[in-house]
Amino acid sequence: MSEVYLPDKDKIVGKIVDDTYYSRRSFKVHFYRIGEGYPISVSILNHLKATNVKFVIIIEYDRNVGEEQIYRCNVSDYDSRASFKWAGHDEQKCVPLRRMEMMKE
């Protein structure tokens, strides 16, 4: 397992286990309504590709009290998404949750 840090900050945003990147996200804080999902920094996506990570798993932990929702997609799914700058953040890409596989806990 290796931890993934936000670029230029000492904040852990996820971890890599084998060929999968895991990131826990708060619906109330991190959900990007325009993109209908959870953005990931382009620099982190580049790091994931360089380290042969194939999958992204987003663990959404506070939309419904006491429940977690788990979403999965391929890192390559971000390739076709337009990048954008969100206030106070670096360049990001977002895969809408409807295009991700919802998984069981």
C-alpha positions in Angstrom: 0.0 0.0 0.0 1.2 3.5 -0.8 -0.5 6.8 0.2 -1.3 9.4 -2.4 -0.9 13.1 -1.5 -2.6 16.1 -2.9 0.0 18.0 -5.1 2.0 20.6 -3.2 0.2 19.8 0.1 0.7 17.4 2.9 -2.8 16.0 2.7 -3.4 12.3 2.0 -6.2 12.0 -0.6 -6.1 8.2 -1.2 -4.1 5.1 -1.2 -2.9 2.6 -3.8 -3.3 -1.1 -3.1 -2.1 -3.4 -5.9 -3.6 -2.0 -9.1 -6.4 0.1 -7.4 -6.6 3.7 -6.1 -8.9 4.1 -3.2 -10.3 7.5 -2.1 -12.8 8.3 0.6 -15.0 11.2 -0.2 -17.6 13.3 1.7 -20.6 14.0 -0.4 -21.2 17.2 1.6 -17.6 18.5 1.0 -16.3 16.9 -2.2 -19.2 16.2 -4.6 -18.9 18.3 -7.7 -22.5 18.9 -8.9 -21.6 20.2 -12.4 -19.6 17.0 -13.1 -22.0 14.8 -11.1 -19.1 13.0 -9.4 -15.8 13.4 -7.5 -13.0 15.1 -9.3 -9.4 13.8 -9.2 -6.4 16.0 -9.8 -4.9 15.5 -13.3 -1.4 15.2 -11.6 -2.8 12.4 -9.5 -4.3 10.7 -12.5 -0.9 11.0 -14.3 0.8 9.4 -11.2 -1.8 6.5 -11.2 -1.1 5.8 -14.9 2.7 6.0 -14.4 2.4 3.4 -11.6 0.2 1.1 -13.6 -2.9 1.6 -11.5 -6.0 0.4 -13.5 -9.0 1.1 -11.2 -10.3 4.0 -9.1 -12.6 3.3 -6.2 -14.5 6.2 -4.6 -15.9 5.5 -1.1 -18.7 8.0 -0.5 -19.3 8.0 3.3 -21.9 10.6 4.2 -24.7 11.0 1.7 -27.0 8.7 3.7 -26.4 8.4 7.4 -24.7 5.1 8.4 -24.2 4.0 4.8 -21.2 4.0 2.4 -21.6 3.9 -1.3 -18.7 2.4 -3.3 -18.1 3.4 -7.0 -15.6 1.9 -9.4 -14.2 2.8 -12.8 -11.1 2.4 -14.8 -8.4 5.1 -14.6 -8.6 5.3 -18.4 -12.3 6.5 -18.1 -10.8 9.8 -17.1 -9.0 10.1 -20.4 -12.1 11.1 -22.3 -13.2 13.7 -19.7 -12.5 17.4 -20.2 -10.3 18.9 -17.5 -11.3 22.0 -15.6 -10.0 24.3 -12.8 -12.3 24.4 -9.7 -11.9 27.4 -7.4 -8.8 26.9 -5.3 -7.8 23.6 -6.8 -5.4 22.5 -9.5 -6.5 21.0 -12.8 -9.1 18.2 -12.3 -11.1 15.6 -14.2 -14.4 14.1 -13.2 -16.2 10.9 -14.2 -20.0 11.2 -13.4 -21.1 8.6 -10.8 -23.7 7.3 -13.3 -20.8 6.2 -15.5 -19.2 4.3 -12.6 -20.1 0.8 -11.4 -21.8 0.9 -8.0 -20.4 -1.9 -5.8 -21.6 -3.8 -2.8 -19.7 -3.2 0.5 
